[in-house]
């Protein structure tokens, strides 16, 4: 396979996945803005020069731009895609104020800004619910099939045939629930409520830190007990049950992601796992070759991550706007233009720094740095 053919199989799925998720996010902003009477000037997929686009009856310019790494909705009264207020906001006529985003009530602006991340969470729930109704939800009873010798499970007293009922006080329904909890608690003692025969016992087990390299070449460190399940089942759900369980799965994805981020902040997890657009492109291509089910799962996970990242309280992100609105609610008036401008500058610097760091990780992971060093050594 030539490098061009190989690149095609990575780039095309990446662009499709990113376009769908960005469209969902920005559509959330757009719909709630229009619902609150805000005029939307531009709906863009991507940044930079326009490739093609069209105008709708409401005066919105829908377009695809040259740099397909995000998107934005520019509302009437915005000075830029980051939604900074235009200098002439104060001089608007009454008719213009009626359709200006920056003249809407505080809770209306909160709703518009929150709608993007919320749309990503809703997309994940819908996508997973469809999978649970069609392909089925991975569901394996929380019963231990076998235990690896000299493992954390063996040291903790677990035995084949045991059923784990609860971990640290919260109930466990599936083997997948055990995996999720154990992976995030490497080196941390966990109290397991275990069903053994006709009775229940409590065991203290400490997952051991294990590092593996996945099929995408990413190295991960996580907790491992050393237990194996009794096979893997897929259970098809009815529509109501599927939506409920998809919501629960989305909540678990949120919790797991936030836990991993916190562990990186305190140094308990390596930041080498942070990936940027190059690694997402690689994973998109690999997952797409695994079929529709794998691709939809991947999109749901990315959609949750996109929603969470945008809620971080960093100016230029949705969470930064919400932080300003929180300050406005406390003060009774908006922050000054200079304070907001400095906030956006700091936020932009933080976001760009994170992007550069993640891209560097991608280049190291894909061995581009090693290749370049080899050329000059």
Secondary structure, DSSP 8 states (H G I E B T S, - for coil): --HHHHHHHHHHHHHHHHHHHHHHHHHHHHHHHHHTT--EEEEEEEEEEEEEEEE-TTS-EEEEEEEEEEEEEEETTBSSTT--B-TTGGG--HHHHHT-GGGS-HHHHHHHHHHHHHHHHHHHHHHHHHHHHHT-EE--BSB--EE-TTSHHHHHT--TT-EEEEETTEE--BHHHHHHHHHT-TT-EEEEEEEETTEEEEEEEE-EEEEEE-TTS-EEEEEE--EE-S---EE---HHHHHHHHHHHHHHHHHHHHHHHHHHHTTSS-GGG---HHHHHHHHHHHHTT-HHHHHHHHHHHHHHHHHHHHSS-TTSHHHHHHHHHHHHHHSS---HHHHHHHHHHHHHHHHHHHHHHHHHHHHHTTHHHHHHHHH-
